[in-house]
Amino acid sequence: MSGLSGLALTLVATVVGADMHTAAKVDLYTVPSGKVFYPVMTVIRDPSDSMAGGTDYDLGTGADADTWRQAVDLSSMVVADTDFMAVRGADVTKYTECAAADVFGIKVITGTTADPCTAAIDLFGYLVDA
């Protein structure tokens, strides 16, 4: 029998202290061998400082993390340690599944004005056998 991640929508990864200022990719989850991952939602939470200025983040696989959601604006998260935003797949949009060894992440395109600024990121989805 599969674990919960193969039976239900579940939390598959949490990354604490993700850099939300520097233009770079932060890896969140590597799809296990023999599995296919379907991301459903990310929760960006508990920023260490105001995320004002953070107007463009991409989520997904590949070097640019741009296969799932693009141009996500997190700049309204201005209260440290309490704000959060749930980012879901867009309605009626085609995506490509995440194959084994794919690395799902977030890439800062236009990050926060505050430096440093970090946040916790939770990734939700489910796995199926490849």
N, C-alpha and C positions, 0 to 999 in steps of 0.2 A: 504494500500500500504506500502511496506517495505521502510525503510530509504535507503539512498544511499549505505550503506555497504551491503545491500541485492540486489542491482541492478547493482553494478559496482565494479570493482577493486578500492579499496579506502584505504586511510590511516585510520587504526583502532586504532592505539596507538602511542604515542610519550613518551619516557622516557628520561629525561634530567639528566645528572650527573650520568650515569651508571658507576660503578667501573669497569675499564678494566684491573686492576692490580691484585686484590685479587682473588684467586681461590675459586669461589663461584658462585651460580646461581643468576641472576638478573631477576625478573619477569617483563615481558613486557605487557602481556594481558591475562585476564581471559575470556574465552568464556562464553557468557551469556546463561542463562537458556533457553532451547527450541531451541537452535541454534547449528549449526555445522560450524566451521571455517576452511577455506582453505587458509593457508599462501602462498603468492606468492613471496614476496621480503622483505628484511630488508635493511635499509640504516643506516650505522654507520657513524656518521659525527661529525665534530667540536671537535676533541679530545683536551683535556686541555693541553696535552704535547705530545711529541713523543710517538708513539705506538711501537717503536722498541722493539723487544723481544716478542711481542704479537703474537705468532705463532700458537696458538691452542685455538679456541673458538668453542663451540657447540651451536646449535640453535634447539629448539623444545620444547616438553612437557616432563613431568616427572621430577624427582629429578635431573637427569643428563642433561636435555634439549638436548637430543641426538636423537630425532626422526625425525628431518627434515634435517639439515646439520651438518656435523661433520668436525673437523680439519680445520676450516676456519682460514686462515693466514691474519692478519691485520697489520703485522709488517712494511709494506711499508708506512703506514700513519704516516709520520714523521714531518709534518708541523702542528703545533697547530692551532686550530680555523678555518681552511679552508679545510683540507683534508676530503674526504668522499669515502666510498666504498659501492656499491650496491651488496648485496648477494641474489642470486635467487636460486630457487630449481634447482637441476641438471637436465639436459635434459634426458628425457625418464627414469625417476626413479620413482618407486612406493613409495608413502608415505601413512601414515594413517591419516585420517581426525582428526581434533581436536574437540572433543565432548564438550558438555556443561560442564562447571566447570573446563575443562582442563586449565592449566596455561602455556602459551607459554613464553619462556624466552631464555636468553643467559647464557651459563656457561663458565666462564674463566677456562681453563685447564692450559695453559702456558700464563700468562698475561704479560703486558708491564714491561719493566725494570724500567721505571719512576714510582715513587710512591710518591704522588698519580697521577693517570691518569684517567680521566673520559671522557665520550663521550655521545652525544645524539644518540638515536636509534629510528628510525621510522619503524613501522611494517605495511606492506601493504598486503591486501588480501580481501576476501569477505566471507559473512555469508549466510547460507541458513537455512530454517526451518528444525529442526530435524525430 
